Amino acid sequence: MEKEELKKAIYKLIEESAGKKKYKQQDVIKHFRQQGLADAQIKEAIRELIDAGDLIYTYFGGSYIELGEKRQGS
């Protein structure tokens, strides 16, 4: 899977679960690991989404990945 395609898939996973389920980074890694992707590749894609502001880390008794500020209003 290409990096951009992976980033879109990660974003879609988080977007579809917004308000229903919170994903930790490890949950996202496990989800995509089942599709045969390397952990490092998944972590890099998450990091790029976080750096771009598409996703953010939140903390509620643990670190979770949620939609970033610039995406919540659109």
Steps between C-alpha positions, in 0.01 A plus 500: 500500500635842405561750780231745384249216471592382851462854639153525345405161644620598850316831481182326383523248786526781758235712328245217487553418868474863621255519788470121519839349570837648586809342345839486665803499271552131575139422397560668163828312455332166579216578258736564208752233602227245418514633143869411480648845561815563703470678836759762398302583185179543700670714769652725235160554336342582838783743578450680167125532564568638849765744370262624230225560758264249340508290818593584858593314814260543792539372852218345707675254730702395194609651171247483219502612138213722392411740219714812495370851557513594132282203401231511767317796348504382139 
